């Protein structure tokens, strides 16, 4: 019964995520996303509304920044980015530190603008700017041991945590529309979010899944997993399938 209940909650969460995206169903008016408008806001913000350009913190290619603790947004999932912006706007996710500005920024975006920005960052050319773990380690940041992280990501630990790839796909390549790409996500962002899930300061995960996982992770576990994921390949021998994380966006009318 518990398993069925959790499955139902995940299914409900999937429906909610699709609603966030504005995806249309049979008989509904087609949903549009204006990539050019998303690009405009990403690069210039909305000065009249006090919204700073997204690339100020997330980088010109939306690859994130370890020094600022900001995440990669490019190609991680159209629906996921919309959900986060919506949760920020509704104060269902309230980051600390530099991320605290996101609530005000998101409130100043319309639903359509959230779709536009998400579509833009998820249509950027696929590229890779991995975290520089050597530089982070030299600066005093514990970066863990990648081979131990690989075990957590691919296999989990019996009676402790399930494998990250159970939900996020092989080596964190993403499982659209619910689970974002976490492979090649910035190391600092990954460690911060896992700790936030663990202490409950972030609680916008579907069915509480991430909180349930993170509460069983030590700091070493988190550093190890983040170290491995931040360097993960999009294609490997034995599993060469490259995931585009655009399942829903393929049904959205894109204006370019």
C-alpha positions in Angstrom: 0.0 0.0 0.0 2.8 2.4 0.8 4.5 1.7 -2.5 1.2 2.4 -4.4 0.7 5.6 -2.4 4.2 6.8 -3.3 3.7 5.9 -6.9 0.4 7.9 -6.9 2.2 10.9 -5.4 4.9 10.7 -8.1 2.2 10.5 -10.8 0.4 13.5 -9.4 3.8 15.3 -9.2 4.3 14.5 -12.9 0.9 16.0 -13.8 1.7 19.1 -11.7 5.1 19.5 -13.5 3.3 19.3 -16.9 0.9 21.9 -15.7 3.8 24.2 -14.7 5.1 23.8 -18.2 1.9 24.9 -19.7 1.9 21.9 -22.0 -1.3 21.5 -24.0 -3.4 18.4 -24.2 -5.9 17.2 -26.8 -8.4 19.9 -27.6 -6.4 22.6 -25.8 -5.0 25.7 -27.5 -1.3 25.1 -28.5 1.2 26.4 -26.0 3.9 28.6 -27.3 7.4 29.6 -26.1 9.2 32.6 -27.6 12.9 31.7 -27.7 13.9 35.2 -28.8 12.1 36.7 -25.8 13.7 34.2 -23.5 17.1 35.1 -24.9 16.3 38.8 -24.4 15.5 38.4 -20.8 18.3 36.0 -20.2 20.8 38.5 -21.6 19.2 41.8 -20.5 16.8 41.0 -17.7 13.8 43.3 -17.2 15.3 46.5 -16.0 11.9 48.2 -15.4 10.9 45.3 -13.1 14.2 45.1 -11.3 15.1 41.8 -12.9 18.9 41.4 -13.5 20.0 39.5 -16.6 20.2 35.8 -15.9 23.6 35.5 -17.5 25.1 37.8 -14.8 25.1 34.8 -12.5 24.5 31.8 -14.7 27.0 32.6 -17.4 26.6 33.5 -21.1 26.1 29.8 -22.0 23.9 29.1 -18.9 26.6 26.8 -17.5 26.5 28.1 -14.0 29.4 29.3 -11.8 31.0 27.5 -8.9 32.4 30.7 -7.3 28.8 32.0 -7.0 27.2 28.7 -6.3 24.9 29.1 -9.3 23.6 26.1 -11.3 23.9 25.1 -14.9 20.5 25.8 -16.6 21.4 24.8 -20.2 19.7 21.6 -21.4 18.8 20.3 -17.9 15.0 20.1 -18.7 12.4 22.6 -20.0 9.7 21.6 -17.5 12.1 21.5 -14.6 13.3 25.0 -15.1 9.7 26.3 -15.3 8.9 24.5 -12.1 11.7 26.1 -10.2 10.9 29.6 -11.5 7.2 29.0 -10.5 8.2 27.7 -7.1 10.4 30.7 -6.5 7.6 33.0 -7.5 5.2 31.2 -5.1 7.8 31.1 -2.3 7.7 27.3 -2.3 11.5 27.4 -2.7 13.4 30.1 -0.8 17.2 29.9 -1.2 19.7 31.5 1.1 22.7 33.5 0.1 23.0 34.8 -3.4 20.1 32.6 -4.5 17.7 34.6 -2.3 17.3 37.1 -5.2 15.5 34.4 -7.2 12.2 34.8 -5.4 11.9 38.5 -6.3 13.1 37.9 -9.9 10.6 35.1 -10.5 7.7 37.1 -9.1 8.4 39.7 -11.8 8.2 37.2 -14.6 4.9 36.3 -16.2 4.0 32.6 -16.8 4.8 33.1 -20.4 8.2 34.6 -19.7 9.1 31.6 -17.6 8.3 29.4 -20.5 10.3 31.6 -22.8 13.4 31.6 -20.6 13.2 27.9 -20.0 12.8 27.2 -23.7 15.8 29.4 -24.5 18.2 27.7 -22.1 17.1 24.3 -23.2 17.7 25.1 -26.9 21.2 26.3 -26.4 23.9 24.4 -28.2 25.0 21.4 -26.1 28.4 22.0 -24.7 30.3 21.3 -21.5 32.0 23.5 -18.9 32.7 21.1 -16.1 33.6 22.2 -12.6 37.3 22.6 -12.0 37.7 20.2 -9.1 41.5 20.7 -8.9 41.0 24.5 -8.5 38.2 24.0 -5.9 40.4 21.6 -3.9 43.4 24.0 -4.0 41.0 26.7 -2.7 40.1 24.5 0.2 36.8 22.9 -0.9 36.5 19.2 -0.2 35.8 17.6 -3.5 35.4 13.9 -2.4 36.5 10.8 -4.2 35.0 10.3 -7.6 35.2 6.4 -7.6 33.1 6.4 -4.4 30.7 8.8 -6.0 30.3 6.6 -9.0 29.1 3.8 -6.7 26.5 6.0 -5.2 25.3 7.4 -8.5 25.1 4.1 -10.3 24.4 1.5 -7.6 23.5 3.3 -4.4 24.2 1.6 -1.1 22.0 -1.2 0.2 19.8 -0.3 3.1 21.0 3.3 2.9 20.2 5.1 -0.4 19.0 4.1 -3.9 21.1 4.9 -6.9 20.9 8.5 -8.2 20.4 7.1 -11.7 17.2 5.3 -10.6 15.5 8.6 -11.2 17.9 10.9 -12.9 19.1 8.5 -15.6 22.4 6.9 -16.3 25.2 9.1 -14.9 22.6 11.8 -14.2 21.7 12.5 -17.8 18.2 13.4 -16.9 14.7 11.7 -17.1 12.4 14.4 -18.6 10.0 15.7 -17.5 10.2 15.0 -13.8 13.9 14.5 -13.1 16.5 17.1 -14.4 19.9 16.4 -15.8 22.4 16.5 -12.9 25.4 15.1 -14.8 27.8 18.0 -15.5 25.9 20.2 -13.0 28.2 22.5 -11.1 29.9 20.8 -8.1 29.2 23.6 -5.6 25.5 23.8 -6.5 25.1 20.0 -6.2 26.7 19.9 -2.8 24.6 22.9 -1.6 21.4 21.4 -2.8 22.0 18.0 -1.3 22.7 19.6 2.0 19.6 21.7 1.7 17.5 18.7 1.0 19.1 17.0 4.0 18.3 19.7 6.5 14.9 20.4 4.9 15.6 24.0 4.0 14.7 23.0 0.4 11.4 21.1 0.2 10.0 21.4 -3.3 10.8 17.9 -4.3 8.1 15.6 -5.8 6.7 13.3 -3.0 9.7 14.3 -0.7 12.0 12.0 -2.7 15.1 14.0 -2.4 14.7 14.7 1.3 14.3 11.0 1.9 17.5 10.3 0.1 19.6 13.2 1.4 18.9 12.5 5.0 20.9 9.3 4.7 23.9 11.0 3.1 27.0 12.1 5.0 29.1 15.1 3.9 31.6 12.7 2.4 28.8 10.9 0.5 27.6 14.3 -0.9 31.1 15.4 -1.9 31.8 12.0 -3.6 28.5 12.0 -5.5 28.8 15.6 -6.6 32.4 15.1 -7.6 31.5 12.2 -9.9 28.3 13.8 -11.3 30.0 17.1 -12.1 32.4 15.3 -14.4 30.1 12.8 -15.9 30.1 12.1 -19.6 27.0 12.5 -21.8 27.9 9.3 -23.7 30.0 6.3 -22.5 30.9 2.9 -23.9 28.1 0.5 -23.0 25.5 3.3 -22.7 25.9 5.7 -25.5 22.3 7.0 -25.5 22.4 10.8 -25.3 19.3 12.3 -23.6 18.0 15.6 -24.9 15.6 16.3 -22.0 13.1 17.9 -24.4 10.2 15.4 -24.2 7.6 18.0 -23.4 9.2 20.9 -25.4 8.7 18.9 -28.5 5.0 19.5 -28.1 5.4 23.2 -27.5 5.1 25.6 -30.5 8.5 27.4 -30.5 8.7 30.9 -31.8 12.2 31.7 -33.0 
